[in-house]
């Protein structure tokens, strides 16, 4: 899944759950996309952080948040 596809999926999930914060929406998205995407996201996150091991689900959620915040750009 590309970063752009991930952003679209996150936006759609956020529309379905407007009362949740960004991290909760990211967690819902990771669960919804299934174990294969969860492993892919966790692996990307660990590669970015230069680490070899971490819990899969939190690492996957962190990847989703990292992509979102990176594409959002610097805060003013």
BELNOR-V105370 format. One record per run of one state. SS is the DSSP state (2 for helix, 1 for strand, 0 for the rest). FROM is the first residue (numbers start at 1). LEN is the number of residues. If there is no record, write none. Layout:
# BELNOR-V105370
ss=SS from=FROM len=LEN
ss=SS from=FROM len=LEN
This chain:
# BELNOR-V105370
ss=0 from=1 len=2
ss=2 from=3 len=14
ss=0 from=17 len=5
ss=2 from=22 len=12
ss=0 from=34 len=1
ss=2 from=35 len=15
ss=0 from=50 len=6
ss=2 from=56 len=17
ss=0 from=73 len=4
